[in-house]
Amino acid sequence: MPVSPGAGSALSFLASAIGAKAVAEIGTGTGVSGLWLLRGMQPGGVLTSVDLEAEHQRLARETFTAAEQAPQRFRLIAGAGLDVMPRLTDDGYDLVFLDGDKVEYGEYLEQALRLVRPGGLIVFDNALWHDRVADPSQRDPETAAIRDVIRRVATDDRLRSVLVPLGDGLLVAQLQS
């Protein structure tokens, strides 16, 4: 499911507000969120997008090309997020957007803390998870993992965070300098 226009606009705004030149995205989908991020990034900035599904990457490439994004502005990597993230550069990203396997959100957080530069942003999509996160009777693995990452972000002294109720929710955390 692609990000909503409201969530996409917020992603573009966040990338622009921090002057993002390097963004990592886990969960390429059809390229909708990546396109929003590219629109907010600095000219010449590069989006690195990771997805397990080759078909998603093909569709994203078509989306970026149709939107006249130069090929040097995006790098598509096929693979599982947790397999690829350890190979990405420490402190090399202004923003890390996480929209992959929800059960892996906690592990994504650990990797993102290593990848994002001080002052940079870590953004999780689906932070409301179809309104399931606020319902204590919902105990499926995805909902539990999202609740856990929200709690971890809120209690981590290295992070300043906000839960933005756009689309299916964005959890935005800034790594303190």
LOMARFI-536011 format. One record per residue: chain; x, y, z of N, C-alpha, C, O in turn; residue number from 1. Coordinates in nm, 3 decimals. Last residue first. Layout:
N
{"A",{X,Y,Z},{X,Y,Z},{X,Y,Z},{X,Y,Z},NUM},
...
% end
This chain:
177
{"A",{2.221,1.571,1.825},{2.363,1.596,1.794},{2.447,1.577,1.918},{2.569,1.593,1.913},177},
{"A",{1.967,1.317,1.815},{2.024,1.439,1.872},{2.173,1.449,1.843},{2.244,1.347,1.837},176},
{"A",{1.775,1.212,1.559},{1.891,1.176,1.637},{1.958,1.303,1.685},{2.001,1.387,1.605},175},
{"A",{1.428,1.229,1.560},{1.550,1.299,1.523},{1.661,1.254,1.617},{1.646,1.257,1.739},174},
{"A",{1.159,1.048,1.429},{1.255,1.063,1.539},{1.379,1.132,1.486},{1.430,1.097,1.379},173},
{"A",{0.826,0.991,1.364},{0.943,1.065,1.321},{1.033,1.086,1.443},{0.989,1.136,1.546},172},
{"A",{0.593,0.780,1.246},{0.672,0.802,1.368},{0.802,0.866,1.322},{0.881,0.804,1.250},171},
{"A",{0.295,0.830,1.085},{0.440,0.838,1.070},{0.501,0.862,1.208},{0.462,0.956,1.277},170},
{"A",{-0.009,0.684,0.975},{0.077,0.728,1.085},{0.224,0.724,1.050},{0.273,0.627,0.992},169},
{"A",{-0.142,0.634,0.749},{-0.147,0.529,0.850},{-0.050,0.559,0.964},{-0.014,0.469,1.041},168},
{"A",{-0.208,0.972,0.705},{-0.210,0.840,0.642},{-0.230,0.734,0.748},{-0.322,0.743,0.829},167},
{"A",{-0.089,1.123,1.002},{-0.121,1.137,0.859},{-0.117,0.999,0.796},{-0.031,0.918,0.831},166},
{"A",{-0.017,1.187,1.281},{-0.134,1.109,1.240},{-0.179,1.138,1.097},{-0.295,1.173,1.075},165},
{"A",{0.302,1.140,1.396},{0.225,1.226,1.307},{0.107,1.145,1.252},{0.128,1.045,1.183},164},
{"A",{0.472,1.148,1.685},{0.386,1.058,1.608},{0.291,1.146,1.528},{0.210,1.219,1.585},163},
{"A",{0.807,1.242,1.742},{0.667,1.282,1.732},{0.595,1.177,1.648},{0.650,1.125,1.551},162},
{"A",{1.114,1.276,1.937},{1.021,1.213,1.843},{0.881,1.272,1.849},{0.842,1.340,1.943},161},
{"A",{1.458,1.260,1.975},{1.342,1.347,1.997},{1.239,1.299,1.895},{1.273,1.284,1.777},160},
{"A",{1.702,1.038,2.112},{1.603,1.073,2.012},{1.500,1.173,2.063},{1.461,1.169,2.179},159},
{"A",{1.858,0.955,2.315},{1.929,1.005,2.196},{1.832,1.063,2.093},{1.874,1.127,1.997},158},
{"A",{1.696,0.841,2.506},{1.745,0.978,2.530},{1.818,1.038,2.410},{1.838,1.159,2.404},157},
{"A",{1.416,0.664,2.437},{1.558,0.670,2.403},{1.604,0.816,2.413},{1.557,0.902,2.339},156},
{"A",{1.145,0.649,2.464},{1.225,0.643,2.587},{1.375,0.649,2.561},{1.454,0.640,2.655},155},
{"A",{1.036,0.658,2.208},{0.992,0.757,2.307},{1.081,0.761,2.431},{1.091,0.864,2.497},154},
{"A",{1.151,0.430,2.091},{1.186,0.563,2.041},{1.152,0.669,2.146},{1.232,0.760,2.170},153},
{"A",{1.023,0.228,2.241},{1.168,0.241,2.242},{1.213,0.379,2.196},{1.302,0.438,2.256},152},
{"A",{0.753,0.272,2.175},{0.797,0.283,2.314},{0.948,0.305,2.320},{0.996,0.390,2.395},151},
{"A",{0.764,0.219,1.899},{0.716,0.350,1.947},{0.765,0.374,2.090},{0.812,0.482,2.123},150},
{"A",{0.846,-0.047,1.903},{0.937,0.054,1.847},{0.894,0.195,1.889},{0.979,0.280,1.912},149},
{"A",{0.618,-0.166,2.025},{0.749,-0.175,2.089},{0.843,-0.068,2.035},{0.914,-0.004,2.113},148},
{"A",{0.418,-0.119,1.835},{0.407,-0.062,1.971},{0.544,-0.058,2.038},{0.580,0.041,2.102},147},
{"A",{0.526,-0.276,1.629},{0.513,-0.131,1.610},{0.499,-0.063,1.746},{0.562,0.041,1.770},146},
{"A",{0.508,-0.532,1.742},{0.639,-0.479,1.702},{0.634,-0.327,1.686},{0.728,-0.257,1.724},145},
{"A",{0.231,-0.559,1.776},{0.320,-0.562,1.893},{0.456,-0.502,1.860},{0.513,-0.428,1.940},144},
{"A",{0.149,-0.556,1.507},{0.104,-0.452,1.600},{0.195,-0.445,1.721},{0.233,-0.336,1.764},143},
{"A",{0.276,-0.794,1.416},{0.305,-0.663,1.355},{0.269,-0.550,1.449},{0.348,-0.458,1.470},142},
{"A",{0.167,-1.005,1.580},{0.311,-0.971,1.581},{0.344,-0.834,1.524},{0.431,-0.764,1.577},141},
{"A",{-0.138,-0.907,1.755},{-0.068,-0.974,1.646},{0.078,-0.928,1.642},{0.110,-0.822,1.697},140},
{"A",{-0.306,-0.800,1.943},{-0.177,-0.855,1.989},{-0.103,-0.931,1.881},{-0.014,-1.011,1.911},139},
{"A",{-0.546,-0.582,2.043},{-0.475,-0.627,1.923},{-0.335,-0.672,1.962},{-0.254,-0.591,2.008},138},
{"A",{-0.637,-0.471,2.274},{-0.679,-0.609,2.248},{-0.609,-0.668,2.124},{-0.612,-0.789,2.102},137},
{"A",{-0.559,-0.205,2.274},{-0.480,-0.302,2.352},{-0.520,-0.448,2.329},{-0.443,-0.538,2.361},136},
{"A",{-0.537,0.000,2.010},{-0.632,-0.097,2.064},{-0.556,-0.207,2.139},{-0.494,-0.292,2.076},135},
{"A",{-0.346,0.151,1.887},{-0.414,0.209,2.004},{-0.511,0.113,2.071},{-0.562,0.142,2.179},134},
{"A",{-0.275,-0.011,1.670},{-0.176,0.018,1.774},{-0.242,0.070,1.901},{-0.199,0.036,2.012},133},
{"A",{-0.479,-0.018,1.482},{-0.462,-0.134,1.571},{-0.370,-0.102,1.689},{-0.386,-0.160,1.796},132},
{"A",{-0.516,0.164,1.280},{-0.578,0.191,1.410},{-0.566,0.076,1.508},{-0.637,0.074,1.609},131},
{"A",{-0.333,0.077,1.087},{-0.478,0.060,1.064},{-0.558,0.072,1.194},{-0.655,0.000,1.215},130},
{"A",{-0.086,0.163,1.221},{-0.117,0.028,1.175},{-0.266,0.000,1.171},{-0.318,-0.086,1.242},129},
{"A",{0.045,0.383,1.305},{-0.088,0.361,1.364},{-0.143,0.223,1.325},{-0.236,0.173,1.389},128},
{"A",{0.277,0.373,1.161},{0.289,0.380,1.306},{0.154,0.366,1.376},{0.150,0.340,1.497},127},
{"A",{0.337,0.351,0.888},{0.238,0.262,0.948},{0.244,0.260,1.101},{0.219,0.156,1.163},126},
{"A",{0.690,0.429,0.876},{0.554,0.434,0.822},{0.467,0.335,0.898},{0.518,0.246,0.966},125},
{"A",{0.934,0.604,1.055},{0.865,0.476,1.037},{0.726,0.503,0.981},{0.653,0.588,1.032},124},
{"A",{1.229,0.776,1.015},{1.084,0.784,0.997},{1.030,0.644,0.971},{1.072,0.575,0.878},123},
{"A",{1.484,0.961,1.146},{1.441,0.822,1.125},{1.290,0.827,1.123},{1.227,0.875,1.217},122},
{"A",{1.698,1.230,1.055},{1.566,1.178,1.091},{1.553,1.030,1.059},{1.605,0.982,0.958},121},
{"A",{1.989,1.402,1.196},{1.908,1.341,1.091},{1.782,1.277,1.146},{1.761,1.271,1.267},120},
{"A",{2.142,1.475,1.405},{2.050,1.576,1.354},{1.960,1.522,1.245},{1.864,1.589,1.205},119},
{"A",{2.401,1.259,1.303},{2.344,1.340,1.411},{2.261,1.454,1.353},{2.305,1.522,1.260},118},
{"A",{2.288,1.039,1.034},{2.384,1.134,1.091},{2.321,1.204,1.212},{2.199,1.209,1.222},117},
{"A",{2.194,0.698,1.032},{2.157,0.839,1.024},{2.262,0.926,1.094},{2.316,0.890,1.198},116},
{"A",{2.295,0.437,1.085},{2.302,0.494,0.951},{2.281,0.645,0.946},{2.342,0.713,0.864},115},
{"A",{2.249,0.373,1.349},{2.386,0.369,1.299},{2.399,0.444,1.167},{2.502,0.506,1.141},114},
{"A",{1.975,0.386,1.358},{2.053,0.469,1.452},{2.200,0.475,1.410},{2.267,0.576,1.435},113},
{"A",{1.909,0.186,1.175},{1.888,0.327,1.139},{1.966,0.420,1.231},{2.018,0.522,1.186},112},
{"A",{1.959,-0.048,1.324},{2.039,-0.017,1.206},{2.029,0.131,1.168},{2.129,0.194,1.134},111},
{"A",{1.762,-0.021,1.523},{1.903,-0.033,1.560},{1.993,0.001,1.442},{2.093,0.072,1.458},110},
{"A",{1.528,-0.014,1.363},{1.565,0.101,1.446},{1.713,0.095,1.482},{1.783,0.196,1.471},109},
{"A",{1.523,-0.269,1.254},{1.544,-0.155,1.165},{1.588,-0.033,1.246},{1.675,0.042,1.202},108},
{"A",{1.458,-0.410,1.483},{1.592,-0.428,1.427},{1.624,-0.316,1.327},{1.739,-0.273,1.317},107},
{"A",{1.194,-0.317,1.512},{1.291,-0.299,1.620},{1.434,-0.312,1.570},{1.521,-0.234,1.609},106},
{"A",{1.070,-0.400,1.267},{1.088,-0.258,1.299},{1.191,-0.234,1.409},{1.269,-0.139,1.399},105},
{"A",{1.006,-0.654,1.183},{1.147,-0.621,1.193},{1.173,-0.475,1.232},{1.288,-0.432,1.230},104},
{"A",{0.735,-0.658,1.154},{0.791,-0.739,1.262},{0.939,-0.706,1.285},{0.991,-0.727,1.394},103},
{"A",{0.702,-0.513,0.916},{0.670,-0.449,1.045},{0.730,-0.526,1.163},{0.771,-0.465,1.262},102},
{"A",{0.915,-0.484,0.651},{0.848,-0.583,0.735},{0.827,-0.527,0.876},{0.923,-0.497,0.947},101},
{"A",{0.929,-0.139,0.566},{0.944,-0.279,0.529},{0.861,-0.368,0.621},{0.752,-0.330,0.663},100},
{"A",{0.972,0.131,0.587},{0.839,0.084,0.550},{0.845,-0.060,0.500},{0.776,-0.098,0.406},99},
{"A",{1.154,0.395,0.691},{1.136,0.252,0.712},{0.991,0.212,0.689},{0.901,0.254,0.761},98},
{"A",{1.399,0.619,0.595},{1.255,0.593,0.593},{1.233,0.442,0.593},{1.286,0.371,0.508},97},
{"A",{1.635,0.830,0.714},{1.612,0.688,0.688},{1.462,0.665,0.703},{1.405,0.687,0.810},96},
{"A",{1.829,1.108,0.627},{1.697,1.058,0.661},{1.692,0.910,0.625},{1.738,0.870,0.518},95},
{"A",{2.094,1.142,0.578},{2.024,1.252,0.645},{1.888,1.205,0.696},{1.838,1.256,0.797},94},
{"A",{2.354,0.903,0.614},{2.221,0.941,0.564},{2.161,1.052,0.648},{2.173,1.055,0.771},93},
{"A",{2.585,0.799,0.722},{2.588,0.841,0.583},{2.457,0.896,0.529},{2.449,0.932,0.412},92},
{"A",{2.648,0.678,0.961},{2.631,0.824,0.961},{2.623,0.881,0.820},{2.652,0.999,0.800},91},
{"A",{2.782,0.405,0.779},{2.753,0.464,0.909},{2.746,0.616,0.896},{2.828,0.676,0.826},90},
{"A",{2.652,0.285,0.471},{2.752,0.366,0.541},{2.702,0.424,0.673},{2.595,0.484,0.679},89},
{"A",{2.535,-0.057,0.446},{2.525,0.086,0.417},{2.617,0.164,0.511},{2.654,0.115,0.617},88},
{"A",{2.537,-0.314,0.535},{2.636,-0.279,0.433},{2.632,-0.131,0.396},{2.718,-0.085,0.321},87},
{"A",{2.320,-0.344,0.704},{2.455,-0.347,0.762},{2.566,-0.309,0.664},{2.676,-0.274,0.705},86},
{"A",{2.102,-0.334,0.508},{2.132,-0.221,0.597},{2.272,-0.228,0.659},{2.338,-0.124,0.666},85},
{"A",{2.073,-0.587,0.383},{2.139,-0.477,0.313},{2.182,-0.366,0.409},{2.291,-0.310,0.392},84},
{"A",{1.941,-0.753,0.560},{2.063,-0.802,0.496},{2.142,-0.688,0.434},{2.265,-0.692,0.433},83},
{"A",{1.721,-0.610,0.637},{1.819,-0.644,0.741},{1.946,-0.708,0.684},{2.047,-0.715,0.754},82},
{"A",{1.582,-0.592,0.385},{1.632,-0.474,0.456},{1.742,-0.508,0.556},{1.845,-0.440,0.559},81},
{"A",{1.671,-0.813,0.125},{1.599,-0.792,0.251},{1.664,-0.676,0.326},{1.786,-0.663,0.329},80},
{"A",{1.704,-0.685,-0.213},{1.744,-0.763,-0.096},{1.658,-0.731,0.023},{1.581,-0.635,0.022},79},
{"A",{1.822,-0.467,-0.454},{1.735,-0.581,-0.428},{1.790,-0.660,-0.310},{1.907,-0.696,-0.307},78},
{"A",{1.832,-0.123,-0.460},{1.906,-0.242,-0.418},{1.806,-0.352,-0.387},{1.717,-0.334,-0.304},77},
{"A",{1.860,0.159,-0.654},{1.769,0.054,-0.611},{1.849,-0.072,-0.581},{1.924,-0.121,-0.665},76},
{"A",{1.918,0.488,-0.631},{1.991,0.361,-0.632},{1.897,0.257,-0.575},{1.858,0.265,-0.458},75},
{"A",{1.874,0.801,-0.792},{1.823,0.689,-0.712},{1.906,0.564,-0.736},{1.955,0.538,-0.846},74},
{"A",{1.995,0.990,-0.948},{1.934,1.036,-0.822},{1.879,0.921,-0.738},{1.842,0.943,-0.622},73},
{"A",{2.075,0.894,-1.190},{2.179,0.906,-1.087},{2.124,0.954,-0.952},{2.197,0.958,-0.854},72},
{"A",{1.844,0.914,-1.348},{1.884,0.783,-1.294},{1.992,0.791,-1.186},{1.999,0.704,-1.099},71},
{"A",{1.632,1.191,-1.268},{1.752,1.140,-1.333},{1.797,1.009,-1.268},{1.788,0.994,-1.146},70},
{"A",{1.289,1.187,-1.295},{1.400,1.186,-1.200},{1.520,1.123,-1.271},{1.509,1.015,-1.328},69},
{"A",{1.047,1.202,-1.437},{1.166,1.271,-1.487},{1.276,1.288,-1.382},{1.346,1.389,-1.380},68},
{"A",{0.846,1.037,-1.374},{0.847,1.167,-1.305},{0.972,1.248,-1.339},{0.999,1.351,-1.276},67},
{"A",{0.920,0.812,-1.512},{0.802,0.886,-1.559},{0.795,1.025,-1.496},{0.743,1.118,-1.557},66},
{"A",{1.131,0.732,-1.343},{1.158,0.774,-1.480},{1.043,0.857,-1.536},{1.065,0.960,-1.600},65},
{"A",{0.991,0.659,-1.111},{1.092,0.766,-1.106},{1.121,0.821,-1.246},{1.134,0.942,-1.264},64},
{"A",{0.828,0.450,-1.214},{0.768,0.567,-1.148},{0.866,0.684,-1.149},{0.829,0.796,-1.185},63},
{"A",{1.020,0.267,-1.305},{0.925,0.326,-1.399},{0.864,0.454,-1.341},{0.849,0.553,-1.412},62},
{"A",{1.136,0.205,-1.057},{1.220,0.265,-1.163},{1.131,0.333,-1.268},{1.162,0.442,-1.314},61},
{"A",{0.913,0.086,-0.935},{0.969,0.211,-0.880},{1.054,0.281,-0.986},{1.045,0.403,-1.002},60},
{"A",{0.887,-0.147,-1.089},{0.780,-0.047,-1.088},{0.830,0.088,-1.036},{0.792,0.193,-1.089},59},
{"A",{1.130,-0.271,-1.019},{1.101,-0.240,-1.160},{0.994,-0.130,-1.169},{1.008,-0.035,-1.245},58},
{"A",{1.090,-0.306,-0.747},{1.198,-0.219,-0.793},{1.178,-0.180,-0.940},{1.206,-0.066,-0.978},57},
{"A",{0.880,-0.486,-0.745},{0.863,-0.354,-0.683},{0.969,-0.258,-0.736},{0.939,-0.143,-0.767},56},
{"A",{1.007,-0.705,-0.865},{0.896,-0.639,-0.935},{0.870,-0.500,-0.878},{0.840,-0.407,-0.952},55},
{"A",{1.186,-0.788,-0.670},{1.239,-0.730,-0.794},{1.129,-0.655,-0.870},{1.156,-0.552,-0.932},54},
{"A",{1.151,-0.748,-0.329},{1.080,-0.784,-0.451},{1.135,-0.712,-0.574},{1.132,-0.589,-0.580},53},
{"A",{1.295,-0.636,-0.123},{1.316,-0.777,-0.153},{1.258,-0.817,-0.288},{1.308,-0.908,-0.353},52},
{"A",{1.447,-0.318,-0.147},{1.325,-0.400,-0.144},{1.360,-0.542,-0.186},{1.445,-0.564,-0.272},51},
{"A",{1.570,0.003,-0.084},{1.593,-0.140,-0.071},{1.459,-0.213,-0.067},{1.368,-0.174,0.007},50},
{"A",{1.713,0.294,-0.216},{1.591,0.224,-0.180},{1.610,0.073,-0.190},{1.660,0.022,-0.290},49},
{"A",{1.860,0.593,-0.178},{1.895,0.451,-0.182},{1.774,0.375,-0.130},{1.736,0.390,-0.014},48},
{"A",{1.867,0.895,-0.343},{1.781,0.805,-0.267},{1.831,0.662,-0.287},{1.844,0.616,-0.401},47},
{"A",{2.074,1.176,-0.345},{2.055,1.038,-0.389},{1.969,0.961,-0.289},{1.994,0.961,-0.169},46},
{"A",{2.079,1.514,-0.476},{2.071,1.417,-0.368},{2.038,1.278,-0.422},{1.982,1.264,-0.531},45},
{"A",{2.052,1.689,-0.684},{2.171,1.605,-0.683},{2.175,1.506,-0.569},{2.265,1.422,-0.563},44},
{"A",{1.880,1.917,-0.482},{1.917,1.876,-0.619},{2.048,1.797,-0.613},{2.142,1.836,-0.545},43},
{"A",{1.759,1.774,-0.173},{1.842,1.871,-0.244},{1.867,1.823,-0.387},{1.874,1.703,-0.412},42},
{"A",{1.424,1.636,-0.149},{1.569,1.634,-0.132},{1.638,1.745,-0.211},{1.580,1.802,-0.304},41},
{"A",{1.159,1.631,-0.216},{1.200,1.717,-0.106},{1.350,1.727,-0.087},{1.399,1.816,-0.018},40},
{"A",{1.145,1.448,-0.424},{1.096,1.585,-0.448},{1.139,1.681,-0.337},{1.155,1.800,-0.362},39},
{"A",{1.232,1.214,-0.298},{1.317,1.279,-0.399},{1.274,1.423,-0.424},{1.359,1.510,-0.442},38},
{"A",{1.003,1.159,-0.140},{1.131,1.192,-0.078},{1.223,1.264,-0.176},{1.284,1.365,-0.141},37},
{"A",{0.813,1.103,-0.340},{0.790,1.213,-0.246},{0.921,1.256,-0.181},{0.948,1.376,-0.168},36},
{"A",{0.942,0.879,-0.449},{0.921,0.998,-0.531},{0.895,1.120,-0.443},{0.948,1.228,-0.468},35},
{"A",{0.928,0.699,-0.236},{1.058,0.744,-0.286},{1.046,0.870,-0.369},{1.132,0.958,-0.360},34},
{"A",{0.654,0.655,-0.221},{0.720,0.725,-0.110},{0.856,0.777,-0.155},{0.896,0.887,-0.117},33},
{"A",{0.624,0.526,-0.478},{0.547,0.645,-0.441},{0.617,0.722,-0.329},{0.638,0.843,-0.342},32},
{"A",{0.739,0.289,-0.556},{0.817,0.411,-0.572},{0.745,0.538,-0.531},{0.799,0.647,-0.546},31},
{"A",{0.606,0.063,-0.492},{0.601,0.103,-0.633},{0.674,0.235,-0.658},{0.671,0.287,-0.769},30},
{"A",{0.835,-0.050,-0.248},{0.699,-0.052,-0.302},{0.702,-0.016,-0.449},{0.791,-0.059,-0.522},29},
{"A",{1.067,-0.035,-0.092},{1.053,0.051,-0.210},{0.908,0.061,-0.255},{0.863,0.168,-0.297},28},
{"A",{1.191,-0.070,0.190},{1.056,-0.094,0.142},{1.025,0.000,0.027},{0.962,0.103,0.048},27},
{"A",{1.378,0.169,0.326},{1.361,0.024,0.333},{1.214,-0.003,0.302},{1.125,0.037,0.377},26},
{"A",{1.583,0.423,0.212},{1.444,0.379,0.225},{1.443,0.227,0.226},{1.501,0.163,0.138},25},
{"A",{1.796,0.692,0.281},{1.782,0.547,0.267},{1.636,0.512,0.294},{1.574,0.564,0.387},24},
{"A",{1.928,0.982,0.136},{1.815,0.920,0.204},{1.819,0.771,0.177},{1.842,0.728,0.064},23},
{"A",{2.117,1.267,0.118},{2.126,1.121,0.114},{2.014,1.063,0.198},{2.004,1.091,0.318},22},
{"A",{2.041,1.524,0.146},{2.116,1.491,0.026},{2.126,1.340,0.008},{2.142,1.291,-0.104},21},
{"A",{1.804,1.732,0.302},{1.852,1.596,0.278},{1.921,1.582,0.142},{1.867,1.621,0.038},20},
{"A",{1.733,1.959,0.456},{1.826,1.971,0.344},{1.885,1.837,0.304},{2.005,1.828,0.276},19},
{"A",{1.535,1.939,0.638},{1.671,1.909,0.686},{1.775,1.917,0.575},{1.891,1.885,0.597},18},
{"A",{1.315,2.012,0.484},{1.346,2.088,0.606},{1.486,2.061,0.658},{1.548,2.149,0.717},17},
{"A",{1.304,1.813,0.283},{1.339,1.951,0.250},{1.386,2.029,0.373},{1.484,2.103,0.367},16},
{"A",{1.222,1.592,0.431},{1.347,1.587,0.354},{1.396,1.727,0.321},{1.515,1.756,0.329},15},
{"A",{0.977,1.693,0.530},{1.084,1.657,0.622},{1.220,1.653,0.550},{1.319,1.704,0.601},14},
{"A",{0.831,1.728,0.288},{0.859,1.841,0.376},{0.978,1.811,0.467},{1.068,1.893,0.481},13},
{"A",{0.815,1.461,0.203},{0.880,1.562,0.119},{0.921,1.683,0.203},{1.032,1.734,0.189},12},
{"A",{0.664,1.356,0.416},{0.798,1.304,0.387},{0.878,1.405,0.303},{0.995,1.430,0.331},11},
{"A",{0.427,1.504,0.385},{0.506,1.519,0.508},{0.648,1.468,0.486},{0.743,1.530,0.533},10},
{"A",{0.341,1.404,0.140},{0.372,1.546,0.151},{0.458,1.572,0.275},{0.551,1.653,0.271},9},
{"A",{0.290,1.141,0.221},{0.392,1.171,0.120},{0.437,1.315,0.126},{0.556,1.345,0.118},8},
{"A",{0.078,1.178,0.395},{0.203,1.125,0.448},{0.317,1.153,0.350},{0.428,1.186,0.392},7},
{"A",{-0.109,1.277,0.203},{-0.072,1.355,0.322},{0.060,1.310,0.381},{0.145,1.393,0.414},6},
{"A",{-0.129,1.066,0.015},{-0.077,1.197,-0.026},{-0.035,1.283,0.094},{0.065,1.356,0.086},5},
{"A",{-0.005,0.762,0.176},{-0.113,0.853,0.136},{-0.052,0.985,0.089},{0.064,1.014,0.118},4},
{"A",{0.216,0.516,0.041},{0.185,0.619,0.140},{0.074,0.708,0.085},{0.061,0.726,-0.036},3},
{"A",{0.078,0.210,-0.101},{0.163,0.329,-0.102},{0.123,0.428,0.008},{0.012,0.423,0.060},2},
{"A",{0.083,-0.117,0.000},{0.000,0.000,0.000},{0.089,0.125,0.000},{0.167,0.144,0.093},1},
% end
